[in-house]
Amino acid sequence: MLMSEPSTESPLSAANIHLWKSFYKHEVAVSYLGYFLQLPNLRQGEVQLFGKTYPTPRLEAFFGEAGLSYSYSNQRFNALPWCPILSEIRDAVEQTTQHSFNAVLVNLYRNGADSNGWHADNEAELGEDPVIASLSFGAARKFHLKTNTGNKTVKILLEHGDLLLMGSGVQREWKHCIPKSPKVTTPRINLTFRKIIIK
Ligand SMILES: O=C(O)CCC(=O)C(=O)O
C-alpha cells in the first residue's frame, strides 16, 4: 500500500493536478484489478449524443454512502453500498490526498476500443469546485486534459497502480478524456472518488 511523493513533472503544473506514480505496488494493484474485473455490478449504460442514444463505451458501477445518487449523462445512479475493499482503498486515498470522499464511480475499459469522451465532472451534486481522485489498475491508458478555452493541453499516461488528484479549479477550467487506443488489448479499471454534497 505504498505511497510515494507527488510527482513534480512539468506538464502537471499546468493544471492543478497531482500524480502519485505506483501509489499501489504492482502485486497489490494486480489483486485489486482481479477483484474489480469480476464485479457483478458493472453495467453498460447509455449516452445521448445529438438526440440519438448509444451504448456507453465502457462499463460502470457507482458505490457510495447509503441514499446517495448521482446523475451523469442523463443517467441516474443510486449508490451501491461500499464493500470492504472499496472502503480500504478510499481510506488510503483520503490519507494521501487529504480530501474526503463519499462515493466512487468504477469504470471498466474492456480494451482500447472503450473510451471516455471530453467532459468535466461538474454535476450539481458535486458542489461548486469538485476535487476528484482517480485510481488506475490494468492497461496503461492516455489521459488528456484541455482548458475550456483550448489554449493549453496536458497529456498523461495513467499506468497500473497510479493515483491522480484533480484539485480545485480543474473541473471548472478544464475538460478531460480517455481517448480510444486501438493498440490496447487488455482491460483497465479506473476508480474516480467523488464527494457528493448532501443537502
Ligand atoms: O478513466 C479515467 O481515468 C477517467 C474517468 C472519468 O473521467 C470519469 O469517471 O469521469
The ligand as a MOL file (V3000), in Angstrom:
LIG
                    3D

  0  0  0     0  0            999 V3000
M  V30 BEGIN CTAB
M  V30 COUNTS 10 9 0 0 0
M  V30 BEGIN ATOM
M  V30 1 O -10.8390 6.6140 -16.5980 0
M  V30 2 C -10.3610 7.6630 -16.2320 0
M  V30 3 O -9.1610 7.8010 -15.9450 0
M  V30 4 C -11.2350 8.8980 -16.1370 0
M  V30 5 C -12.6320 8.6090 -15.7030 0
M  V30 6 C -13.5020 9.8060 -15.7970 0
M  V30 7 O -13.1960 10.7720 -16.4420 0
M  V30 8 C -14.7670 9.8210 -15.0830 0
M  V30 9 O -15.1750 8.8070 -14.4840 0
M  V30 10 O -15.4140 10.8910 -15.0960 0
M  V30 END ATOM
M  V30 BEGIN BOND
M  V30 1 2 1 2
M  V30 2 1 2 3
M  V30 3 1 2 4
M  V30 4 1 4 5
M  V30 5 1 5 6
M  V30 6 2 6 7
M  V30 7 1 6 8
M  V30 8 2 8 9
M  V30 9 1 8 10
M  V30 END BOND
M  V30 END CTAB
M  END
